[in-house]
Amino acid sequence: MSHHTISVRDLGFAYPDGTQALDGVSFEAGHGEAIAVVGANGAGKSTLLLHLNGLLTPQRGSVDIGGIPVTKGTLPEIRRTVGMVFQDPDDQLFMPTVAEDVGFGPLNLGLSPEGVAARVAAALARVGAEHLAERPPYRLSGGEKRAVAIATVLAMEPNVLVMDEPSSGLDPRARRRLLGLLQGFEHTRIVATHDLDLAAELCPRTIVMGGGRVLADRPTVDVFRDDELLERASLERPLGMLACPICGCSGDGPRSD
């Protein structure tokens, strides 16, 4: 089986305070798919993502990556396969310089110094952050930190890329760069986001979550045309699909008044 596949079956998870974050979540992701996970705050999106590389372990059900179950015993292999970009870049940046942060993962894979340097250079080039290599992370802007956090994951050359709110806090230029980067990533991508325009541009498929459950799993264009579903999920259509107040046209075609 391809290392790029994901299988989530009847996943359940509750936090110590009793909050049921996931309640019977199931889906399959094939090689190379780009899937958005959307929903209101508290829908379970981040908790789901944390299960995909073993930061949380299922209390019920199972998660398989490339046919390998996510368990304590398989965590090293799972984390080489699944690259996770956290919602807060500060959760991933802890070394004295950007280059050391990006090189931390490859170094722990046992690569030679030359191999680590090559990975660092390639990853920073992909996110347009080569000029930041010797900067300390605490002196970066929010957008620069996010770019470097993504580079730390790309340097590991994962088969699956999992991202939590990747466009949060980015200016328009940085967001366009991010979109181009994700469109150029050939492997499987799972993106949890409130940026529904990003989801519409990047992901042909969207999973809608609410109350820890999957409310819908459909082609993205169908999801964002379903106003009743969006209402149930406390979401609204992406800006690109809203009707223009001047001409009456919307992103999914002209209105027939």
VOBA-1610 file (N, C-alpha, C; in pm, whole numbers, padded with zeros to 5 digits, always signed):
BEGIN
Met+00084-00121+00000Met+00000+00000+00000Met+00087+00125+00000Ser+00039+00231-00064Ser+00115+00356-00070Ser+00130+00417+00069His+00249+00473+00095His+00271+00543+00222His+00194+00674+00230His+00128+00713+00121His+00060+00841+00116His-00088+00830+00154Thr-00137+00713+00187Thr-00279+00694+00216Thr-00307+00712+00365Ile-00431+00750+00394Ile-00477+00767+00532Ile-00610+00695+00546Ser-00626+00622+00656Ser-00753+00557+00686Ser-00789+00585+00831Val-00900+00653+00851Val-00949+00684+00986Val-01083+00612+01002Arg-01094+00530+01106Arg-01215+00449+01124Arg-01272+00469+01265Asp-01393+00520+01272Asp-01470+00531+01397Asp-01387+00595+01508Leu-01316+00702+01477Leu-01225+00764+01572Leu-01302+00839+01680Gly-01269+00808+01803Gly-01331+00877+01916Gly-01226+00923+02015Phe-01247+01043+02070Phe-01150+01098+02165Phe-01220+01202+02253Ala-01200+01190+02385Ala-01252+01288+02481Ala-01136+01341+02564Tyr-01138+01470+02594Tyr-01035+01530+02678Tyr-01065+01502+02826Pro-00965+01519+02914Pro-00984+01485+03055Pro-01101+01555+03122Asp-01138+01674+03072Asp-01252+01744+03132Asp-01387+01689+03086Gly-01383+01586+03001Gly-01506+01524+02954Gly-01553+01571+02819Thr-01489+01672+02762Thr-01528+01723+02630Thr-01507+01615+02524Gln-01614+01578+02454Gln-01606+01479+02347Gln-01563+01549+02219Ala-01434+01544+02189Ala-01380+01619+02076Ala-01405+01548+01944Leu-01399+01415+01943Leu-01425+01334+01824Leu-01520+01222+01860Asp-01618+01198+01773Asp-01721+01100+01804Asp-01757+01021+01679Gly-01676+00920+01649Gly-01705+00833+01536Gly-01664+00889+01401Val-01548+00953+01395Val-01499+01013+01270Val-01437+00904+01182Ser-01480+00898+01056Ser-01424+00803+00960Ser-01405+00869+00825Phe-01291+00845+00760Phe-01270+00886+00622Phe-01146+00817+00567Glu-01135+00813+00436Glu-01018+00758+00368Glu-00960+00868+00280Ala-00828+00876+00274Ala-00759+00970+00184Ala-00664+00892+00096Gly-00676+00912-00035Gly-00591+00841-00130Gly-00464+00916-00160His-00375+00848-00230His-00245+00905-00267His-00264+01035-00346Gly-00203+01143-00295Gly-00202+01269-00366Gly-00325+01356-00349Glu-00422+01312-00270Glu-00541+01395-00250Glu-00508+01520-00169Ala-00583+01627-00197Ala-00579+01749-00117Ala-00717+01767-00057Ile-00728+01756+00074Ile-00856+01756+00144Ile-00858+01868+00247Ala-00962+01950+00242Ala-00983+02052+00344Ala-01070+01994+00454Val-01040+02033+00577Val-01124+01999+00692Val-01173+02131+00749Val-01304+02153+00744Val-01359+02282+00786Val-01466+02260+00892Gly-01494+02367+00965Gly-01595+02362+01070Gly-01573+02479+01164Ala-01671+02504+01248Ala-01662+02613+01345Ala-01560+02578+01453Asn-01525+02676+01535Asn-01439+02650+01649Asn-01501+02541+01736Gly-01418+02447+01780Gly-01469+02339+01864Gly-01528+02222+01787Ala-01517+02225+01653Ala-01575+02118+01573Ala-01494+01989+01581Gly-01367+01997+01621Gly-01283+01879+01632Gly-01172+01872+01530Lys-01153+01979+01452Lys-01055+01976+01342Lys-00914+01954+01394Ser-00870+02036+01488Ser-00732+02025+01537Ser-00709+01892+01608Thr-00807+01847+01683Thr-00794+01718+01752Thr-00778+01606+01650Leu-00852+01611+01541Leu-00836+01511+01436Leu-00695+01513+01380Leu-00644+01632+01347Leu-00511+01641+01289Leu-00404+01586+01383Leu-00419+01609+01512Leu-00319+01562+01608Leu-00314+01410+01616His-00420+01344+01570His-00419+01197+01565His-00344+01144+01442Leu-00327+01228+01341Leu-00273+01178+01216Leu-00123+01153+01220Asn-00054+01214+01318Asn+00088+01178+01334Asn+00122+01135+01476Gly+00018+01093+01549Gly+00039+01028+01677Gly+00062+01119+01794Leu+00037+01248+01780Leu+00048+01336+01896Leu-00065+01308+01996Leu-00176+01259+01945Leu-00282+01202+02028Leu-00307+01060+01978Thr-00342+00971+02068Thr-00371+00833+02029Thr-00520+00806+02048Pro-00578+00726+01960Pro-00723+00703+01966Pro-00766+00638+02097Gln-00875+00688+02151Gln-00940+00620+02263Gln-01043+00519+02210Arg-01087+00542+02086Arg-01175+00448+02019Arg-01145+00454+01870Gly-01155+00342+01802Gly-01131+00341+01659Gly-00983+00333+01627Ser-00948+00371+01503Ser-00809+00353+01458Ser-00772+00456+01353Val-00642+00481+01341Val-00584+00564+01235Val-00470+00483+01174Asp-00474+00466+01042Asp-00367+00398+00969Asp-00308+00494+00867Ile-00176+00496+00857Ile-00105+00574+00756Ile-00029+00476+00667Gly-00069+00469+00541Gly-00004+00375+00451Gly-00016+00231+00498Gly-00127+00199+00563Gly-00149+00063+00613Gly-00084+00035+00746Ile-00013+00132+00804Ile+00052+00114+00934Ile-00034+00180+01041Pro-00077+00106+01142Pro-00158+00167+01248Pro-00076+00265+01330Val-00138+00376+01368Val-00071+00474+01453Val-00079+00425+01597Thr+00033+00378+01649Thr+00044+00331+01786Thr+00174+00385+01844Lys+00193+00366+01973Lys+00318+00411+02035Lys+00439+00345+01970Gly+00424+00219+01931Gly+00535+00147+01873Gly+00571+00190+01732Thr+00476+00253+01662Thr+00503+00292+01522Thr+00530+00441+01507Leu+00534+00514+01617Leu+00546+00660+01608Leu+00666+00708+01528Pro+00787+00651+01544Pro+00899+00701+01464Pro+00872+00693+01314Glu+00816+00582+01268Glu+00788+00568+01125Glu+00675+00661+01082Ile+00572+00671+01164Ile+00458+00758+01131Ile+00504+00903+01118Arg+00590+00947+01208Arg+00632+01088+01207Arg+00732+01118+01097Arg+00797+01014+01044Arg+00877+01035+00923Arg+00787+01048+00800Thr+00671+00987+00806Thr+00579+00985+00692Thr+00487+01106+00690Val+00442+01149+00809Val+00343+01256+00820Val+00410+01380+00877Gly+00414+01486+00799Gly+00467+01614+00845Gly+00354+01701+00895Met+00367+01753+01016Met+00261+01831+01080Met+00305+01976+01098Val+00226+02069+01044Val+00249+02212+01064Val+00142+02263+01161Phe+00185+02308+01278Phe+00093+02347+01382Phe+00031+02484+01356Gln-00080+02509+01423Gln-00148+02637+01409Gln-00060+02753+01455Asp+00016+02733+01562Asp+00104+02837+01616Asp+00249+02802+01579Pro+00314+02879+01493Pro+00452+02847+01453Pro+00549+02840+01571Asp+00519+02913+01679Asp+00609+02911+01795Asp+00617+02771+01858Asp+00519+02684+01829Asp+00524+02548+01880Asp+00630+02464+01808Gln+00681+02514+01693Gln+00776+02436+01615Gln+00916+02497+01610Leu+00930+02620+01655Leu+01058+02690+01642Leu+01119+02710+01780Phe+01236+02647+01802Phe+01295+02650+01936Phe+01447+02657+01935Met+01509+02653+01816Met+01654+02654+01808Met+01706+02799+01797Pro+01837+02822+01815Pro+01890+02958+01811Pro+01876+03026+01676Thr+01882+02950+01566Thr+01869+03011+01433Thr+01769+02933+01349Val+01721+02998+01244Val+01629+02936+01151Val+01689+02810+01088Ala+01815+02821+01044Ala+01880+02706+00980Ala+01887+02586+01074Glu+01914+02611+01202Glu+01919+02502+01299Glu+01782+02441+01321Asp+01679+02525+01321Asp+01543+02473+01334Asp+01508+02383+01216Val+01535+02429+01096Val+01500+02353+00976Val+01583+02225+00967Gly+01705+02231+01016Gly+01792+02115+01010Gly+01775+02015+01123Phe+01695+02051+01223Phe+01683+01966+01342Phe+01630+01827+01306Gly+01523+01821+01226Gly+01465+01692+01190Gly+01558+01607+01107Pro+01612+01660+00997Pro+01707+01581+00917Pro+01828+01534+00996Leu+01877+01618+01088Leu+01991+01578+01170Leu+01956+01456+01254Asn+01833+01454+01306Asn+01791+01341+01389Asn+01755+01218+01307Leu+01748+01234+01176Leu+01733+01118+01089Leu+01867+01050+01063Gly+01976+01115+01108Gly+02108+01056+01089Gly+02177+01099+00961Leu+02127+01204+00895Leu+02190+01251+00772Leu+02327+01312+00803Ser+02414+01310+00703Ser+02546+01373+00717Ser+02528+01525+00723Pro+02630+01597+00773Pro+02620+01744+00773Pro+02592+01801+00635Glu+02651+01741+00533Glu+02626+01788+00396Glu+02482+01762+00355Gly+02431+01645+00394Gly+02291+01612+00362Gly+02194+01704+00433Val+02223+01735+00561Val+02138+01827+00637Val+02139+01965+00573Ala+02258+02014+00537Ala+02269+02146+00476Ala+02191+02153+00346Ala+02195+02046+00267Ala+02121+02043+00141Ala+01971+02047+00166Arg+01925+01971+00266Arg+01782+01971+00300Arg+01738+02110+00346Val+01820+02173+00430Val+01786+02307+00483Val+01776+02407+00368Ala+01874+02407+00280Ala+01875+02502+00169Ala+01754+02481+00079Ala+01721+02356+00049Ala+01610+02327-00041Ala+01477+02366+00023Ala+01459+02336+00153Ala+01333+02367+00220Ala+01312+02518+00232Leu+01418+02591+00269Leu+01404+02737+00280Leu+01379+02800+00143Ala+01440+02744+00039Ala+01416+02797-00095Ala+01271+02777-00136Arg+01211+02664-00099Arg+01073+02636-00139Arg+00975+02734-00076Val+01007+02785+00043Val+00916+02881+00108Val+00965+03025+00093Gly+01070+03047+00015Gly+01120+03182-00009Gly+01183+03245+00112Ala+01249+03164+00195Ala+01304+03217+00320Ala+01454+03194+00332Glu+01525+03181+00220Glu+01669+03159+00226Glu+01741+03268+00303His+01693+03392+00290His+01759+03505+00354His+01742+03506+00507Leu+01660+03416+00559Leu+01635+03413+00703Leu+01720+03308+00775Ala+01805+03239+00703Ala+01873+03121+00758Ala+01945+03148+00890Glu+02011+03262+00902Glu+02090+03288+01022Glu+02016+03375+01124Arg+01891+03405+01099Arg+01813+03486+01193Arg+01762+03401+01308Pro+01754+03457+01429Pro+01689+03385+01538Pro+01537+03388+01516Pro+01465+03279+01542Pro+01321+03276+01516Pro+01243+03385+01588Tyr+01288+03426+01707Tyr+01211+03526+01781Tyr+01215+03664+01714Arg+01303+03682+01615Arg+01310+03809+01544Arg+01237+03805+01410Leu+01157+03703+01389Leu+01081+03692+01264Leu+00942+03749+01281Ser+00885+03794+01171Ser+00744+03834+01171Ser+00656+03709+01176Gly+00527+03730+01196Gly+00436+03616+01200Gly+00437+03536+01071Gly+00436+03606+00958Gly+00439+03538+00830Gly+00570+03465+00806Glu+00681+03525+00848Glu+00811+03460+00834Glu+00819+03335+00921Lys+00766+03344+01043Lys+00766+03227+01131Lys+00687+03113+01067Arg+00572+03145+01007Arg+00490+03039+00946Arg+00565+02975+00830Ala+00632+03057+00749Ala+00708+03003+00636Ala+00818+02910+00686Val+00887+02951+00791Val+00996+02868+00844Val+00940+02740+00907Ala+00827+02750+00976Ala+00765+02630+01033Ala+00733+02529+00924Ile+00683+02577+00811Ile+00655+02488+00698Ile+00785+02428+00645Ala+00892+02508+00641Ala+01021+02458+00593Ala+01074+02347+00684Thr+01051+02358+00817Thr+01098+02253+00907Thr+01033+02120+00873Val+00910+02124+00826Val+00840+02000+00789Val+00885+01952+00651Leu+00897+02044+00556Leu+00939+02005+00420Leu+01079+01943+00421Ala+01165+01988+00513Ala+01301+01934+00520Ala+01302+01786+00554Met+01194+01737+00612Met+01184+01595+00645Met+01135+01512+00526Glu+01097+01580+00418Glu+01047+01515+00297Glu+00936+01415+00327Pro+00827+01463+00390Pro+00718+01372+00428Pro+00636+01329+00307Asn+00567+01217+00323Asn+00474+01169+00221Asn+00336+01229+00237Val+00304+01271+00358Val+00174+01331+00390Val+00200+01463+00462Leu+00133+01569+00419Leu+00147+01701+00481Leu+00015+01737+00548Val+00021+01760+00680Val-00097+01794+00760Val-00076+01934+00815Met-00172+02024+00790Met-00154+02164+00827Met-00277+02217+00900Asp-00252+02286+01011Asp-00361+02343+01091Asp-00359+02494+01074Glu-00460+02548+01007Glu-00475+02692+00983Glu-00349+02753+00921Pro-00303+02701+00807Pro-00174+02748+00752Pro-00173+02893+00707Ser-00289+02950+00670Ser-00291+03087+00619Ser-00320+03191+00727Ser-00337+03147+00850Ser-00369+03240+00959Ser-00259+03344+00976Gly-00297+03471+00974Gly-00203+03579+00998Gly-00115+03616+00881Leu-00136+03557+00764Leu-00052+03589+00649Leu-00107+03709+00572Asp-00017+03793+00521Asp-00060+03901+00433Asp-00090+03841+00295Pro-00153+03917+00205Pro-00194+03860+00075Pro-00080+03798-00005Arg+00038+03862-00005Arg+00149+03806-00082Arg+00196+03674-00023Ala+00208+03670+00110Ala+00251+03546+00175Ala+00147+03436+00155Arg+00020+03473+00156Arg-00086+03374+00134Arg-00077+03317-00007Arg-00051+03401-00107Arg-00036+03352-00244Arg+00083+03257-00256Arg+00192+03291-00188Arg+00309+03203-00190Arg+00275+03068-00127Leu+00204+03072-00014Leu+00163+02949+00052Leu+00076+02864-00040Leu-00020+02928-00106Leu-00109+02855-00195Leu-00030+02788-00307Gly+00064+02861-00367Gly+00146+02803-00472Gly+00230+02688-00422Leu+00283+02702-00300Leu+00363+02596-00240Leu+00280+02469-00222Leu+00160+02485-00167Leu+00076+02368-00141Leu+00026+02305-00270Gln+00001+02388-00370Gln-00040+02333-00499Gln+00072+02254-00565Gly+00196+02290-00534Gly+00310+02220-00592Gly+00353+02097-00515Phe+00295+02075-00397Phe+00328+01957-00317Phe+00251+01839-00373Glu+00321+01738-00424Glu+00257+01632-00501Glu+00194+01524-00415His+00226+01523-00288His+00178+01414-00204His+00046+01450-00137Thr+00002+01369-00044Thr-00127+01386+00021Thr-00124+01507+00115Arg-00230+01589+00111Arg-00240+01707+00195Arg-00374+01709+00267Ile-00368+01730+00398Ile-00488+01749+00480Ile-00475+01887+00544Val-00569+01976+00517Val-00559+02115+00562Val-00684+02153+00641Ala-00667+02176+00770Ala-00776+02228+00852Ala-00770+02380+00847Thr-00881+02443+00812Thr-00875+02588+00790Thr-01010+02655+00807His-01004+02781+00853His-01120+02871+00848His-01119+02954+00721Asp-01010+02947+00646Asp-00996+03022+00521Asp-01063+02941+00410Leu-01193+02963+00393Leu-01268+02880+00299Leu-01231+02909+00155Asp-01181+03029+00127Asp-01133+03056-00008Asp-01009+02974-00038Leu-00920+02958+00060Leu-00804+02871+00043Leu-00849+02728+00017Ala-00947+02682+00094Ala-00999+02546+00074Ala-01055+02531-00067Ala-01129+02631-00114Ala-01190+02622-00247Ala-01085+02622-00357Glu-00976+02697-00337Glu-00871+02705-00438Glu-00780+02582-00439Leu-00758+02524-00323Leu-00656+02420-00309Leu-00711+02278-00311Cys-00827+02257-00252Cys-00873+02122-00220Cys-00997+02083-00299Pro-00989+01983-00385Pro-01107+01937-00457Pro-01211+01871-00367Arg-01168+01829-00247Arg-01258+01757-00155Arg-01257+01826-00020Thr-01373+01832+00045Thr-01384+01897+00175Thr-01462+01809+00272Ile-01409+01795+00392Ile-01478+01730+00503Ile-01528+01839+00596Val-01659+01838+00622Val-01719+01935+00713Val-01742+01867+00847Met-01690+01931+00954Met-01705+01875+01087Met-01792+01964+01175Gly-01861+01902+01268Gly-01940+01973+01366Gly-01965+01884+01486Gly-01939+01934+01606Gly-01962+01854+01725Gly-01883+01726+01730Gly-01763+01726+01669Gly-01679+01608+01672Gly-01717+01500+01573Arg-01809+01531+01482Arg-01854+01434+01382Arg-01836+01488+01241Val-01836+01397+01145Val-01831+01438+01004Val-01975+01465+00959Leu-02001+01591+00924Leu-02133+01630+00874Leu-02146+01606+00725Ala-02034+01614+00654Ala-02035+01592+00508Ala-01894+01565+00462Asp-01882+01488+00356Asp-01753+01459+00293Asp-01783+01452+00143Arg-01758+01565+00073Arg-01803+01577-00065Arg-01703+01660-00146Pro-01724+01667-00278Pro-01647+01763-00357Pro-01665+01904-00301Thr-01557+01979-00296Thr-01560+02112-00232Thr-01665+02203-00291Val-01679+02204-00422Val-01777+02294-00484Val-01918+02260-00439Asp-01948+02132-00419Asp-02080+02093-00372Asp-02103+02137-00228Val-02000+02124-00145Val-02010+02166-00005Val-02044+02314+00005Phe-01972+02397-00072Phe-01987+02541-00058Phe-02108+02596-00131Arg-02179+02511-00206Arg-02307+02550-00266Arg-02426+02508-00180Asp-02399+02430-00075Asp-02505+02376+00009Asp-02527+02468+00129Asp-02616+02565+00114Asp-02634+02665+00218Asp-02692+02604+00346Glu-02775+02500+00333Glu-02831+02437+00452Glu-02721+02369+00533Leu-02628+02300+00464Leu-02515+02237+00532Leu-02426+02341+00598Leu-02396+02448+00527Leu-02311+02553+00584Leu-02375+02615+00707Glu-02506+02631+00705Glu-02578+02685+00821Glu-02565+02590+00940Arg-02581+02460+00916Arg-02570+02361+01025Arg-02430+02361+01084Ala-02330+02386+01000Ala-02191+02384+01045Ala-02142+02520+01093Ser-02230+02620+01096Ser-02194+02757+01136Ser-02086+02814+01047Leu-02100+02788+00916Leu-02007+02840+00816Leu-02082+02925+00715Glu-02007+03000+00637Glu-02063+03078+00528Glu-01987+03048+00400Arg-02048+03079+00287Arg-01980+03057+00160Arg-01848+03135+00155Pro-01748+03081+00084Pro-01625+03158+00063Pro-01656+03289-00007Leu-01572+03389+00017Leu-01595+03519-00044Leu-01600+03508-00197Gly-01520+03418-00253Gly-01517+03402-00398Gly-01644+03345-00456Met-01734+03294-00371Met-01859+03238-00419Met-01979+03323-00381Leu-01954+03438-00318Leu-02064+03528-00283Leu-02102+03613-00404Ala-02226+03648-00412Ala-02273+03729-00524Ala-02213+03869-00518Cys-02172+03920-00634Cys-02121+04057-00644Cys-02238+04153-00624Pro-02226+04251-00534Pro-02336+04344-00510Pro-02364+04435-00629Ile-02272+04441-00726Ile-02291+04530-00842Ile-02355+04457-00959Cys-02296+04342-00996Cys-02345+04274-01116Cys-02432+04152-01087Gly-02436+04110-00958Gly-02518+03995-00926Gly-02454+03862-00958Cys-02329+03862-01002Cys-02261+03737-01035Cys-02193+03681-00911Ser-02175+03548-00908Ser-02106+03485-00798Ser-01997+03396-00852Gly-01913+03345-00761Gly-01803+03261-00803Gly-01845+03130-00865Asp-01972+03088-00844Asp-02015+02962-00904Asp-02110+02986-01020Gly-02099+03105-01079Gly-02177+03132-01200Gly-02275+03245-01182Pro-02324+03305-01290Pro-02415+03418-01279Pro-02551+03376-01226Arg-02612+03465-01155Arg-02748+03439-01106Arg-02848+03463-01217Ser-02954+03385-01216Ser-03060+03403-01317Ser-03179+03467-01251Asp-03180+03601-01251Asp-03289+03675-01188Asp-03404+03695-01285
//
